[in-house]
Amino acid sequence: MSLLSVSNIGISFGGVVAVDEVSFQVAPGEVFSIIGPNGAGKTTLFNLVTGIYKPLHGKVLLDGAEVAGLAPHLLVRRGMARTFQNLQIFFRMSALENVMVGCHLAERSFLLADLLGLPSVGRQNRLTRERAMALLTRVGLERHADTEAGGLSYGVLKRLEIARALAAEPRILFLDEPAAGCNAVETEAIDHLIVEIARSGTAVVLIEHDMKLVMRISDRVLVLAQGRPLAEGAPLAVRDNPAVIAAYLGNHGQKEAQRAHG
């Protein structure tokens, strides 16, 4: 059964069609990748599904309930979280504090208790700190817990942002180019993390230009071109699709994708 179902979704900006008639489904624990050339509409599609933009037409069903046009914070409460292509990190806060910010939906505290400094506030803060530390450990960043985020490498910050998104306990996680700008070692760490997240039962929807990563970890791949679906299917079938090679991969990209499968 599908956790997420997107049907014929689309949007235009100033008469220019950015995304048109895109449909796909994602199951729990699945890694579903969206690829395509620059300007294909990938991030716009993410923004439509995750509440940043309101679709001009189409449906978005999350666990059978219509959620198209709901505000992002309401979608987070329903189990949808995301990261962004450009880092959204609090650089003057520690890594641990960044993840603690993401834990706020699970906190059980009240304004009056905060104002009065009741013991329950201290207990909640300890629980939040423990949970954030567990998430840092999960993404392999426990040794950076007390380090100011502005002093961390780009690849570490990418994993930190994933940890903060996981703090919302999502059932489906959208990752917009999580390996962009990372070196080979950092990319491999993110590769393993995405697989672990999916194995835990959380669906992962991924935008990524690293074809070796996409081919290694994806269950299915959707290719966009000029805002419309070009192909969808298993990674190997998409890799060898003549239309995908012509519009996006080219000979070099196809070879890179082939190397992922030895």
ChimeraX commands (.cxc) that place a marker at each C-alpha (Angstrom):
marker #1 position 0.00,0.00,0.00 radius 0.5
marker #1 position 1.23,3.48,-0.88 radius 0.5
marker #1 position 2.10,5.92,1.89 radius 0.5
marker #1 position 2.24,8.85,-0.53 radius 0.5
marker #1 position 0.25,9.20,-3.74 radius 0.5
marker #1 position 0.72,12.19,-6.05 radius 0.5
marker #1 position -1.70,12.49,-8.97 radius 0.5
marker #1 position -1.48,14.85,-11.97 radius 0.5
marker #1 position 0.06,17.63,-9.92 radius 0.5
marker #1 position 1.14,20.87,-11.59 radius 0.5
marker #1 position 1.90,24.56,-11.19 radius 0.5
marker #1 position 2.68,27.57,-13.41 radius 0.5
marker #1 position 4.54,30.79,-12.69 radius 0.5
marker #1 position 3.61,33.80,-14.80 radius 0.5
marker #1 position 2.25,31.61,-17.55 radius 0.5
marker #1 position 5.34,29.36,-17.58 radius 0.5
marker #1 position 4.50,25.76,-16.75 radius 0.5
marker #1 position 7.03,24.54,-14.16 radius 0.5
marker #1 position 5.50,21.17,-13.28 radius 0.5
marker #1 position 2.77,19.51,-15.32 radius 0.5
marker #1 position 0.80,16.28,-14.86 radius 0.5
marker #1 position 3.29,14.53,-12.57 radius 0.5
marker #1 position 2.12,11.40,-10.77 radius 0.5
marker #1 position 3.94,8.91,-8.56 radius 0.5
marker #1 position 3.51,6.75,-5.48 radius 0.5
marker #1 position 5.87,5.90,-2.63 radius 0.5
marker #1 position 5.58,2.96,-0.23 radius 0.5
marker #1 position 6.83,2.75,3.37 radius 0.5
marker #1 position 10.53,1.91,3.52 radius 0.5
marker #1 position 11.09,2.69,-0.16 radius 0.5
marker #1 position 13.83,4.89,-1.63 radius 0.5
marker #1 position 12.25,6.80,-4.51 radius 0.5
marker #1 position 14.59,9.06,-6.47 radius 0.5
marker #1 position 13.68,11.97,-8.73 radius 0.5
marker #1 position 16.30,12.89,-11.32 radius 0.5
marker #1 position 16.53,15.13,-14.37 radius 0.5
marker #1 position 18.50,17.99,-15.89 radius 0.5
marker #1 position 18.76,21.40,-14.21 radius 0.5
marker #1 position 15.47,23.25,-14.57 radius 0.5
marker #1 position 13.46,20.05,-14.94 radius 0.5
marker #1 position 11.18,20.99,-12.03 radius 0.5
marker #1 position 12.52,18.61,-9.36 radius 0.5
marker #1 position 12.72,21.06,-6.45 radius 0.5
marker #1 position 9.47,22.71,-7.56 radius 0.5
marker #1 position 7.83,19.29,-7.35 radius 0.5
marker #1 position 9.25,18.86,-3.83 radius 0.5
marker #1 position 7.87,22.27,-2.89 radius 0.5
marker #1 position 4.42,21.32,-4.18 radius 0.5
marker #1 position 4.28,18.08,-2.22 radius 0.5
marker #1 position 5.77,19.47,1.01 radius 0.5
marker #1 position 3.53,22.53,1.26 radius 0.5
marker #1 position 5.88,25.31,0.16 radius 0.5
marker #1 position 3.76,25.88,-2.96 radius 0.5
marker #1 position 0.05,25.27,-3.47 radius 0.5
marker #1 position -0.63,23.16,-6.60 radius 0.5
marker #1 position -2.62,24.66,-9.44 radius 0.5
marker #1 position -4.12,21.23,-9.99 radius 0.5
marker #1 position -3.67,17.65,-8.88 radius 0.5
marker #1 position -3.86,15.68,-5.63 radius 0.5
marker #1 position -1.44,14.73,-2.87 radius 0.5
marker #1 position -2.59,11.91,-0.60 radius 0.5
marker #1 position -0.63,11.05,2.54 radius 0.5
marker #1 position -1.79,7.75,4.00 radius 0.5
marker #1 position -5.04,8.22,2.08 radius 0.5
marker #1 position -5.78,11.76,3.29 radius 0.5
marker #1 position -5.71,14.76,0.94 radius 0.5
marker #1 position -2.92,17.13,2.01 radius 0.5
marker #1 position -2.29,19.27,-1.08 radius 0.5
marker #1 position -1.86,22.90,-0.06 radius 0.5
marker #1 position -1.46,22.23,3.68 radius 0.5
marker #1 position 1.17,24.37,5.40 radius 0.5
marker #1 position 4.55,22.69,5.98 radius 0.5
marker #1 position 4.19,22.61,9.79 radius 0.5
marker #1 position 0.88,20.77,9.45 radius 0.5
marker #1 position 2.48,18.25,7.09 radius 0.5
marker #1 position 5.27,17.69,9.60 radius 0.5
marker #1 position 2.65,16.82,12.22 radius 0.5
marker #1 position 1.21,14.29,9.76 radius 0.5
marker #1 position 4.59,12.62,9.27 radius 0.5
marker #1 position 6.28,14.46,6.39 radius 0.5
marker #1 position 9.68,16.10,6.79 radius 0.5
marker #1 position 12.33,17.43,4.39 radius 0.5
marker #1 position 15.75,18.94,3.96 radius 0.5
marker #1 position 16.65,21.69,1.50 radius 0.5
marker #1 position 19.19,22.02,-1.29 radius 0.5
marker #1 position 20.64,25.04,0.50 radius 0.5
marker #1 position 21.52,24.32,4.11 radius 0.5
marker #1 position 19.03,25.60,6.69 radius 0.5
marker #1 position 21.32,25.35,9.72 radius 0.5
marker #1 position 21.67,27.59,12.78 radius 0.5
marker #1 position 25.40,28.17,12.43 radius 0.5
marker #1 position 25.89,29.84,15.85 radius 0.5
marker #1 position 24.28,26.93,17.68 radius 0.5
marker #1 position 25.94,23.62,18.47 radius 0.5
marker #1 position 25.16,20.50,16.48 radius 0.5
marker #1 position 23.19,19.16,19.45 radius 0.5
marker #1 position 21.18,22.37,19.79 radius 0.5
marker #1 position 20.31,22.27,16.08 radius 0.5
marker #1 position 18.79,18.82,16.49 radius 0.5
marker #1 position 17.03,19.83,19.70 radius 0.5
marker #1 position 15.20,22.51,17.68 radius 0.5
marker #1 position 13.80,19.73,15.50 radius 0.5
marker #1 position 12.48,17.89,18.55 radius 0.5
marker #1 position 9.98,20.58,19.53 radius 0.5
marker #1 position 6.92,18.79,18.14 radius 0.5
marker #1 position 7.48,15.88,20.51 radius 0.5
marker #1 position 7.93,18.07,23.58 radius 0.5
marker #1 position 5.31,18.10,26.31 radius 0.5
marker #1 position 5.70,21.53,27.85 radius 0.5
marker #1 position 3.49,24.55,28.45 radius 0.5
marker #1 position 4.09,28.28,28.46 radius 0.5
marker #1 position 3.03,28.69,32.08 radius 0.5
marker #1 position 5.41,25.94,33.20 radius 0.5
marker #1 position 8.25,27.66,31.32 radius 0.5
marker #1 position 7.43,31.02,32.89 radius 0.5
marker #1 position 7.30,29.55,36.40 radius 0.5
marker #1 position 10.38,27.39,35.91 radius 0.5
marker #1 position 8.57,24.24,37.07 radius 0.5
marker #1 position 10.50,20.97,37.46 radius 0.5
marker #1 position 8.66,19.53,34.44 radius 0.5
marker #1 position 10.52,21.99,32.22 radius 0.5
marker #1 position 13.90,20.68,33.33 radius 0.5
marker #1 position 12.76,17.09,32.81 radius 0.5
marker #1 position 11.54,17.89,29.31 radius 0.5
marker #1 position 14.81,19.62,28.44 radius 0.5
marker #1 position 16.77,16.56,29.59 radius 0.5
marker #1 position 14.57,14.25,27.51 radius 0.5
marker #1 position 14.97,16.48,24.46 radius 0.5
marker #1 position 18.74,16.59,24.89 radius 0.5
marker #1 position 18.90,12.79,25.22 radius 0.5
marker #1 position 16.76,12.30,22.12 radius 0.5
marker #1 position 18.83,14.77,20.09 radius 0.5
marker #1 position 22.02,13.01,21.17 radius 0.5
marker #1 position 20.59,9.67,20.07 radius 0.5
marker #1 position 19.84,11.14,16.64 radius 0.5
marker #1 position 23.36,12.54,16.33 radius 0.5
marker #1 position 24.66,9.06,17.14 radius 0.5
marker #1 position 22.38,7.57,14.52 radius 0.5
marker #1 position 23.88,9.78,11.80 radius 0.5
marker #1 position 27.43,9.32,13.10 radius 0.5
marker #1 position 27.94,12.82,14.50 radius 0.5
marker #1 position 27.98,12.21,18.25 radius 0.5
marker #1 position 31.54,13.51,18.60 radius 0.5
marker #1 position 30.45,16.84,17.12 radius 0.5
marker #1 position 27.59,17.34,19.61 radius 0.5
marker #1 position 29.07,20.39,21.32 radius 0.5
marker #1 position 30.75,21.85,18.24 radius 0.5
marker #1 position 29.34,25.08,16.85 radius 0.5
marker #1 position 27.69,24.26,13.53 radius 0.5
marker #1 position 29.57,27.03,11.74 radius 0.5
marker #1 position 32.82,25.14,12.36 radius 0.5
marker #1 position 31.66,21.87,10.79 radius 0.5
marker #1 position 32.45,20.63,7.28 radius 0.5
marker #1 position 29.83,20.75,4.55 radius 0.5
marker #1 position 29.37,16.98,4.50 radius 0.5
marker #1 position 28.85,16.89,8.27 radius 0.5
marker #1 position 26.28,19.68,8.00 radius 0.5
marker #1 position 24.35,17.67,5.42 radius 0.5
marker #1 position 24.04,14.79,7.89 radius 0.5
marker #1 position 23.21,17.23,10.69 radius 0.5
marker #1 position 20.28,18.55,8.67 radius 0.5
marker #1 position 19.06,14.98,8.13 radius 0.5
marker #1 position 19.30,14.34,11.89 radius 0.5
marker #1 position 17.19,17.42,12.58 radius 0.5
marker #1 position 14.57,16.29,10.05 radius 0.5
marker #1 position 14.49,12.84,11.68 radius 0.5
marker #1 position 13.73,14.54,15.01 radius 0.5
marker #1 position 10.19,15.10,13.71 radius 0.5
marker #1 position 9.79,11.30,13.52 radius 0.5
marker #1 position 8.68,11.37,9.88 radius 0.5
marker #1 position 7.03,8.51,8.07 radius 0.5
marker #1 position 8.29,10.00,4.80 radius 0.5
marker #1 position 11.46,12.07,4.40 radius 0.5
marker #1 position 12.23,14.31,1.42 radius 0.5
marker #1 position 15.94,14.93,0.77 radius 0.5
marker #1 position 16.88,17.62,-1.77 radius 0.5
marker #1 position 20.39,16.83,-3.05 radius 0.5
marker #1 position 21.78,15.47,0.24 radius 0.5
marker #1 position 25.15,14.61,-1.35 radius 0.5
marker #1 position 25.65,17.82,-3.35 radius 0.5
marker #1 position 29.07,19.34,-2.67 radius 0.5
marker #1 position 30.25,16.30,-0.71 radius 0.5
marker #1 position 33.44,14.37,-1.35 radius 0.5
marker #1 position 33.49,10.62,-1.96 radius 0.5
marker #1 position 33.82,9.69,1.72 radius 0.5
marker #1 position 31.01,12.06,2.77 radius 0.5
marker #1 position 28.79,10.79,-0.05 radius 0.5
marker #1 position 29.32,7.19,1.04 radius 0.5
marker #1 position 28.32,8.10,4.61 radius 0.5
marker #1 position 25.11,9.72,3.35 radius 0.5
marker #1 position 24.49,6.72,1.08 radius 0.5
marker #1 position 24.62,4.34,4.08 radius 0.5
marker #1 position 22.47,6.67,6.18 radius 0.5
marker #1 position 19.68,6.84,3.59 radius 0.5
marker #1 position 19.63,3.04,3.30 radius 0.5
marker #1 position 19.44,2.73,7.10 radius 0.5
marker #1 position 16.56,5.22,7.27 radius 0.5
marker #1 position 14.61,3.30,4.64 radius 0.5
marker #1 position 15.26,-0.04,6.35 radius 0.5
marker #1 position 13.78,1.42,9.54 radius 0.5
marker #1 position 10.48,1.80,7.64 radius 0.5
marker #1 position 10.63,5.50,6.73 radius 0.5
marker #1 position 10.03,6.24,3.06 radius 0.5
marker #1 position 12.70,8.40,1.44 radius 0.5
marker #1 position 12.09,10.63,-1.59 radius 0.5
marker #1 position 15.37,11.84,-3.01 radius 0.5
marker #1 position 16.56,14.46,-5.50 radius 0.5
marker #1 position 20.16,13.79,-6.46 radius 0.5
marker #1 position 22.56,14.37,-9.36 radius 0.5
marker #1 position 25.08,11.72,-8.25 radius 0.5
marker #1 position 24.02,8.88,-10.53 radius 0.5
marker #1 position 26.17,6.29,-8.79 radius 0.5
marker #1 position 24.42,7.03,-5.51 radius 0.5
marker #1 position 20.98,7.00,-7.15 radius 0.5
marker #1 position 21.60,3.69,-8.87 radius 0.5
marker #1 position 23.01,2.04,-5.73 radius 0.5
marker #1 position 20.24,2.85,-3.27 radius 0.5
marker #1 position 17.01,3.54,-5.20 radius 0.5
marker #1 position 14.12,1.12,-5.43 radius 0.5
marker #1 position 12.52,3.19,-8.19 radius 0.5
marker #1 position 13.46,6.30,-10.15 radius 0.5
marker #1 position 11.34,9.05,-11.73 radius 0.5
marker #1 position 12.92,11.16,-14.49 radius 0.5
marker #1 position 11.61,14.67,-15.12 radius 0.5
marker #1 position 12.28,16.78,-18.20 radius 0.5
marker #1 position 10.82,20.26,-18.69 radius 0.5
marker #1 position 8.45,19.71,-15.78 radius 0.5
marker #1 position 6.92,16.52,-17.12 radius 0.5
marker #1 position 7.55,12.82,-16.43 radius 0.5
marker #1 position 9.92,11.26,-18.95 radius 0.5
marker #1 position 10.35,7.78,-17.46 radius 0.5
marker #1 position 9.75,5.86,-14.24 radius 0.5
marker #1 position 10.86,2.43,-13.12 radius 0.5
marker #1 position 13.64,0.35,-11.66 radius 0.5
marker #1 position 17.09,1.98,-11.71 radius 0.5
marker #1 position 18.53,-0.30,-14.39 radius 0.5
marker #1 position 15.55,0.16,-16.70 radius 0.5
marker #1 position 15.73,3.94,-16.32 radius 0.5
marker #1 position 19.50,3.95,-16.85 radius 0.5
marker #1 position 19.16,2.14,-20.18 radius 0.5
marker #1 position 16.10,4.06,-21.42 radius 0.5
marker #1 position 17.09,5.79,-24.72 radius 0.5
marker #1 position 14.92,8.84,-23.97 radius 0.5
marker #1 position 16.61,9.30,-20.57 radius 0.5
marker #1 position 20.07,8.94,-22.08 radius 0.5
marker #1 position 19.27,11.52,-24.74 radius 0.5
marker #1 position 17.59,14.04,-22.41 radius 0.5
marker #1 position 19.71,13.72,-19.30 radius 0.5
marker #1 position 22.35,11.06,-18.77 radius 0.5
marker #1 position 24.25,11.18,-22.05 radius 0.5
marker #1 position 27.01,8.65,-22.63 radius 0.5
marker #1 position 29.12,9.84,-19.68 radius 0.5
marker #1 position 26.21,9.79,-17.25 radius 0.5
marker #1 position 25.18,6.33,-18.40 radius 0.5
marker #1 position 28.69,5.01,-17.80 radius 0.5
marker #1 position 28.71,6.53,-14.29 radius 0.5
marker #1 position 25.38,4.86,-13.58 radius 0.5
marker #1 position 26.66,1.53,-14.91 radius 0.5
marker #1 position 29.66,1.67,-12.56 radius 0.5
marker #1 position 27.29,1.71,-9.60 radius 0.5
marker #1 position 26.24,-1.83,-10.48 radius 0.5
marker #1 position 29.74,-3.04,-11.33 radius 0.5
marker link #1:1,2 radius 0.2
marker link #1:2,3 radius 0.2
marker link #1:3,4 radius 0.2
marker link #1:4,5 radius 0.2
marker link #1:5,6 radius 0.2
marker link #1:6,7 radius 0.2
marker link #1:7,8 radius 0.2
marker link #1:8,9 radius 0.2
marker link #1:9,10 radius 0.2
marker link #1:10,11 radius 0.2
marker link #1:11,12 radius 0.2
marker link #1:12,13 radius 0.2
marker link #1:13,14 radius 0.2
marker link #1:14,15 radius 0.2
marker link #1:15,16 radius 0.2
marker link #1:16,17 radius 0.2
marker link #1:17,18 radius 0.2
marker link #1:18,19 radius 0.2
marker link #1:19,20 radius 0.2
marker link #1:20,21 radius 0.2
marker link #1:21,22 radius 0.2
marker link #1:22,23 radius 0.2
marker link #1:23,24 radius 0.2
marker link #1:24,25 radius 0.2
marker link #1:25,26 radius 0.2
marker link #1:26,27 radius 0.2
marker link #1:27,28 radius 0.2
marker link #1:28,29 radius 0.2
marker link #1:29,30 radius 0.2
marker link #1:30,31 radius 0.2
marker link #1:31,32 radius 0.2
marker link #1:32,33 radius 0.2
marker link #1:33,34 radius 0.2
marker link #1:34,35 radius 0.2
marker link #1:35,36 radius 0.2
marker link #1:36,37 radius 0.2
marker link #1:37,38 radius 0.2
marker link #1:38,39 radius 0.2
marker link #1:39,40 radius 0.2
marker link #1:40,41 radius 0.2
marker link #1:41,42 radius 0.2
marker link #1:42,43 radius 0.2
marker link #1:43,44 radius 0.2
marker link #1:44,45 radius 0.2
marker link #1:45,46 radius 0.2
marker link #1:46,47 radius 0.2
marker link #1:47,48 radius 0.2
marker link #1:48,49 radius 0.2
marker link #1:49,50 radius 0.2
marker link #1:50,51 radius 0.2
marker link #1:51,52 radius 0.2
marker link #1:52,53 radius 0.2
marker link #1:53,54 radius 0.2
marker link #1:54,55 radius 0.2
marker link #1:55,56 radius 0.2
marker link #1:56,57 radius 0.2
marker link #1:57,58 radius 0.2
marker link #1:58,59 radius 0.2
marker link #1:59,60 radius 0.2
marker link #1:60,61 radius 0.2
marker link #1:61,62 radius 0.2
marker link #1:62,63 radius 0.2
marker link #1:63,64 radius 0.2
marker link #1:64,65 radius 0.2
marker link #1:65,66 radius 0.2
marker link #1:66,67 radius 0.2
marker link #1:67,68 radius 0.2
marker link #1:68,69 radius 0.2
marker link #1:69,70 radius 0.2
marker link #1:70,71 radius 0.2
marker link #1:71,72 radius 0.2
marker link #1:72,73 radius 0.2
marker link #1:73,74 radius 0.2
marker link #1:74,75 radius 0.2
marker link #1:75,76 radius 0.2
marker link #1:76,77 radius 0.2
marker link #1:77,78 radius 0.2
marker link #1:78,79 radius 0.2
marker link #1:79,80 radius 0.2
marker link #1:80,81 radius 0.2
marker link #1:81,82 radius 0.2
marker link #1:82,83 radius 0.2
marker link #1:83,84 radius 0.2
marker link #1:84,85 radius 0.2
marker link #1:85,86 radius 0.2
marker link #1:86,87 radius 0.2
marker link #1:87,88 radius 0.2
marker link #1:88,89 radius 0.2
marker link #1:89,90 radius 0.2
marker link #1:90,91 radius 0.2
marker link #1:91,92 radius 0.2
marker link #1:92,93 radius 0.2
marker link #1:93,94 radius 0.2
marker link #1:94,95 radius 0.2
marker link #1:95,96 radius 0.2
marker link #1:96,97 radius 0.2
marker link #1:97,98 radius 0.2
marker link #1:98,99 radius 0.2
marker link #1:99,100 radius 0.2
marker link #1:100,101 radius 0.2
marker link #1:101,102 radius 0.2
marker link #1:102,103 radius 0.2
marker link #1:103,104 radius 0.2
marker link #1:104,105 radius 0.2
marker link #1:105,106 radius 0.2
marker link #1:106,107 radius 0.2
marker link #1:107,108 radius 0.2
marker link #1:108,109 radius 0.2
marker link #1:109,110 radius 0.2
marker link #1:110,111 radius 0.2
marker link #1:111,112 radius 0.2
marker link #1:112,113 radius 0.2
marker link #1:113,114 radius 0.2
marker link #1:114,115 radius 0.2
marker link #1:115,116 radius 0.2
marker link #1:116,117 radius 0.2
marker link #1:117,118 radius 0.2
marker link #1:118,119 radius 0.2
marker link #1:119,120 radius 0.2
marker link #1:120,121 radius 0.2
marker link #1:121,122 radius 0.2
marker link #1:122,123 radius 0.2
marker link #1:123,124 radius 0.2
marker link #1:124,125 radius 0.2
marker link #1:125,126 radius 0.2
marker link #1:126,127 radius 0.2
marker link #1:127,128 radius 0.2
marker link #1:128,129 radius 0.2
marker link #1:129,130 radius 0.2
marker link #1:130,131 radius 0.2
marker link #1:131,132 radius 0.2
marker link #1:132,133 radius 0.2
marker link #1:133,134 radius 0.2
marker link #1:134,135 radius 0.2
marker link #1:135,136 radius 0.2
marker link #1:136,137 radius 0.2
marker link #1:137,138 radius 0.2
marker link #1:138,139 radius 0.2
marker link #1:139,140 radius 0.2
marker link #1:140,141 radius 0.2
marker link #1:141,142 radius 0.2
marker link #1:142,143 radius 0.2
marker link #1:143,144 radius 0.2
marker link #1:144,145 radius 0.2
marker link #1:145,146 radius 0.2
marker link #1:146,147 radius 0.2
marker link #1:147,148 radius 0.2
marker link #1:148,149 radius 0.2
marker link #1:149,150 radius 0.2
marker link #1:150,151 radius 0.2
marker link #1:151,152 radius 0.2
marker link #1:152,153 radius 0.2
marker link #1:153,154 radius 0.2
marker link #1:154,155 radius 0.2
marker link #1:155,156 radius 0.2
marker link #1:156,157 radius 0.2
marker link #1:157,158 radius 0.2
marker link #1:158,159 radius 0.2
marker link #1:159,160 radius 0.2
marker link #1:160,161 radius 0.2
marker link #1:161,162 radius 0.2
marker link #1:162,163 radius 0.2
marker link #1:163,164 radius 0.2
marker link #1:164,165 radius 0.2
marker link #1:165,166 radius 0.2
marker link #1:166,167 radius 0.2
marker link #1:167,168 radius 0.2
marker link #1:168,169 radius 0.2
marker link #1:169,170 radius 0.2
marker link #1:170,171 radius 0.2
marker link #1:171,172 radius 0.2
marker link #1:172,173 radius 0.2
marker link #1:173,174 radius 0.2
marker link #1:174,175 radius 0.2
marker link #1:175,176 radius 0.2
marker link #1:176,177 radius 0.2
marker link #1:177,178 radius 0.2
marker link #1:178,179 radius 0.2
marker link #1:179,180 radius 0.2
marker link #1:180,181 radius 0.2
marker link #1:181,182 radius 0.2
marker link #1:182,183 radius 0.2
marker link #1:183,184 radius 0.2
marker link #1:184,185 radius 0.2
marker link #1:185,186 radius 0.2
marker link #1:186,187 radius 0.2
marker link #1:187,188 radius 0.2
marker link #1:188,189 radius 0.2
marker link #1:189,190 radius 0.2
marker link #1:190,191 radius 0.2
marker link #1:191,192 radius 0.2
marker link #1:192,193 radius 0.2
marker link #1:193,194 radius 0.2
marker link #1:194,195 radius 0.2
marker link #1:195,196 radius 0.2
marker link #1:196,197 radius 0.2
marker link #1:197,198 radius 0.2
marker link #1:198,199 radius 0.2
marker link #1:199,200 radius 0.2
marker link #1:200,201 radius 0.2
marker link #1:201,202 radius 0.2
marker link #1:202,203 radius 0.2
marker link #1:203,204 radius 0.2
marker link #1:204,205 radius 0.2
marker link #1:205,206 radius 0.2
marker link #1:206,207 radius 0.2
marker link #1:207,208 radius 0.2
marker link #1:208,209 radius 0.2
marker link #1:209,210 radius 0.2
marker link #1:210,211 radius 0.2
marker link #1:211,212 radius 0.2
marker link #1:212,213 radius 0.2
marker link #1:213,214 radius 0.2
marker link #1:214,215 radius 0.2
marker link #1:215,216 radius 0.2
marker link #1:216,217 radius 0.2
marker link #1:217,218 radius 0.2
marker link #1:218,219 radius 0.2
marker link #1:219,220 radius 0.2
marker link #1:220,221 radius 0.2
marker link #1:221,222 radius 0.2
marker link #1:222,223 radius 0.2
marker link #1:223,224 radius 0.2
marker link #1:224,225 radius 0.2
marker link #1:225,226 radius 0.2
marker link #1:226,227 radius 0.2
marker link #1:227,228 radius 0.2
marker link #1:228,229 radius 0.2
marker link #1:229,230 radius 0.2
marker link #1:230,231 radius 0.2
marker link #1:231,232 radius 0.2
marker link #1:232,233 radius 0.2
marker link #1:233,234 radius 0.2
marker link #1:234,235 radius 0.2
marker link #1:235,236 radius 0.2
marker link #1:236,237 radius 0.2
marker link #1:237,238 radius 0.2
marker link #1:238,239 radius 0.2
marker link #1:239,240 radius 0.2
marker link #1:240,241 radius 0.2
marker link #1:241,242 radius 0.2
marker link #1:242,243 radius 0.2
marker link #1:243,244 radius 0.2
marker link #1:244,245 radius 0.2
marker link #1:245,246 radius 0.2
marker link #1:246,247 radius 0.2
marker link #1:247,248 radius 0.2
marker link #1:248,249 radius 0.2
marker link #1:249,250 radius 0.2
marker link #1:250,251 radius 0.2
marker link #1:251,252 radius 0.2
marker link #1:252,253 radius 0.2
marker link #1:253,254 radius 0.2
marker link #1:254,255 radius 0.2
marker link #1:255,256 radius 0.2
marker link #1:256,257 radius 0.2
marker link #1:257,258 radius 0.2
marker link #1:258,259 radius 0.2
marker link #1:259,260 radius 0.2
marker link #1:260,261 radius 0.2
marker link #1:261,262 radius 0.2
view
